[in-house]
Amino acid sequence: MIRQLKQDNVEVYSELRLFRTQFLPVILSYNIERGKGRGLYKPDVNSNIIAHLSLSQLTAYNKDITLLGHQHSGKDVQQQLVACLLYGITTHQEKTWPPNI
């Protein structure tokens, strides 16, 4: 969908890109800070770095949907990506992998 938008409507694509690069990291960082304040996330987590790394991982995944060939479904890859992020920053660990997202 993003590729098609980039070709068909450059203006809307530019706004989406601005949102993704300028606003989304701020929103994610703010939410991580709120979670740290509530004791949900580890206190030593750098919210700015985690926000940017998370977006980079999702962007890389979306650019190459065939990341793992036909070995795994897109849903499974997305769940693992999110689980890695959450297990890395949360204070409470589940015993199951991956969590039901």
Residue pairs with C-beta under 8 A, 6 or more apart in sequence:
2 13
2 16
2 62
5 12
5 13
5 16
6 13
20 55
20 59
24 51
24 55
25 48
25 51
25 52
25 55
26 51
28 47
28 50
28 51
28 54
28 55
29 47
29 48
29 50
29 51
30 47
32 41
32 45
32 47
32 50
32 51
32 89
33 47
35 41
35 89
36 42
36 43
36 45
36 47
39 91
40 90
40 91
40 92
41 89
41 90
41 91
42 89
42 90
42 91
45 89
50 85
50 89
54 85
57 81
57 85
58 81
61 67
61 77
61 78
61 81
65 74
67 77
68 77
79 98
79 101
80 98
82 98
82 101
83 97
83 98
83 99
83 101
86 99
87 93
